[in-house]
Amino acid sequence: MLKNMKYNKLKYISLIFLTLLAIGVSSCRDRSSGKDALSGDIVKNPHSADGIENTNMPFMEFEQDFHDFGKLIQGEKVSYGFKFTNTGKTDLIISKVSSSCGCTVPDYPKTPIRPGETKKIDVKFDTENRRGFQNKTVTIVSNAQPSTKVIRIKAQIVLPEEQ
């Protein structure tokens, strides 16, 4: 009986080993020739292996990427339009714009920007409940190279009686 138990245990371990081996072998097979494989043509890397840039990418060129509102009275609502031009050779698509604070609200073009076209990103800043020096950022994500751009605003907020 003891001999029978050892045999069953060995049989069970062998079955587990063979199952794991089959899973391992099937997960390592080459799938590059399958229909689900990605072709190298769809991977768009702006830099080649030798460091030469792809000149067909869109590019956001800002007139300025920083604006100082100066001294503002607490409670004021101000805005500034950051002008930029697509200096690349293909359409520029802005996919997301976010700010570092709820007091800063960006508005951006939702349609593709053609090469050579100039647009702007409006940044509205609400000074309510703010005081002192304020630095806020707006992060832009697009299909340009580089894909992320940060623009900044700053202001000094004073109370009405301090002006």
N, C-alpha and C positions, 0 to 999 in steps of 0.2 A: 504494500500500500504506500509506503514512504517513497519507493522507487517510482510509482505512478504519479505522485504529487510533484516530484522533481521534474519528471518528463513533461507534465502539463505546464509547469512554471516556465520551463525552457521553451516550450512551444509558444506560450503567450508572449514572452520577451522577443522571440524571433519574429512573430507577427507584428509587434509594435515597431521593431527595427526596420522591417521591410516596408511598412506603411510610411514611416518617416523618410526612408530612402527614396521611395517613389515620389513623395511630395517634393523633396529637395531637387530631384532630377528634373521633374516637370517644371518647376519654377525657375530653373536656370537655363532653359532652352532659349535659343536665339529667336527673337521675335522681330528682328529688323526687316525681314522680308515679308512680314504679314501685312494685311490691309490696314491694321490699326497703327502702324508705324508712321511717325512724322517724317516728312521729307526735309532735307536740309534747306530747301528753298523757302520754307515758311518761317524758318527761324531768322529773324532780322536782327543781326548784331551790328550796331553802328561802328564797331571797330573790328577790323580783320585781325588775324593772328599776327600780322607784321606791323600793326599799329596805325594803319592808314584809315582815316575816317571815311565813312560812307557819306558822300555829299548829297544824297537824295533824301535826307531826313529833314523834317521841319525844324525850325529853330526860332525860339522866342527871344527877341531882342527888345529890352525895355529902354525907354528914354531915361528913366531912373527907377531904381528898385527900392527907394527909401524916400519917405516924406515926413518932414517935421512940421506939425501944426503950430508949434510954438506954444504960447501961453493961452490956455482956454479957461473959461469960467465953468465951474462945475454945473452940470445940467445941459450944457450945449451939445447939439448934435451936428457933427461936421462930416464931410465926405471928401474923398480925393479920388481922381481917376488916374490909374497907372496905365499910360499908353505903351503899347508894344506893337511890334511888327513881326510878321512871320517872314524871316529872311531866308528860310529854307526853300527847297524846291518841290515840296509836296504839302498837301493840306495839313494844317495844325488842328488837332482836336483836343480840347481841354476836357478831361474826364472828371476832375474833382478839384474843388477849391475849398479849403477849410481855414478857419482862423484859430488863434491861440486863446481866444476869449469870446464869450457870448456878447460882449459889448462891441465887438468888431464884426461887421457883417459884410462879406464880399458878394458882389454880383458880377457874373462873368458871361461871355458869349457862349451860347449852347450849340451853335452851329459851326461847321468847319470854317477855318480862316484860311483863305487862299494864299499862296505865295505872294509876297509883296504887300498884302493887305494889312492895314493898321486898325487895331481895335483897342478897347480899354477894359480894365477890371476896376470897377468902382468899389471903394472900401468906405463903408459908413462906420463912424465911431461915435458911440454914445457915452458921454462923460458922466452920466448920472451915477451917483454913489462912488465916484472915483476921486482920488486926490493925490497930488504929488506927481512925480515923473512916471510916465506910462510908456512902455515899449510893447508893441503888439506885432505879431507876425501873421502873415497869410501865406499858406502853402498851396502851390499850384501843381497839379499832377496832369501831365499831358503826354502825347506821343512824340514830343520834341526830344532833342538831345541837348542837355540832360533832361530826363523825364520829370524831375522835380525842381521847382524854382521857389524860392522864398523871397517875398517882398515885405517891407517893414514900414510901420508908422510909429511916430512918437509924439508926445505932447507933455506939457506941464499943466496940470489941472490945479486951479486955485479956487478958493471959496469966493463968492461974490464980494464979501467985505475985504478980501485981501488984495484985490486988484489995484 
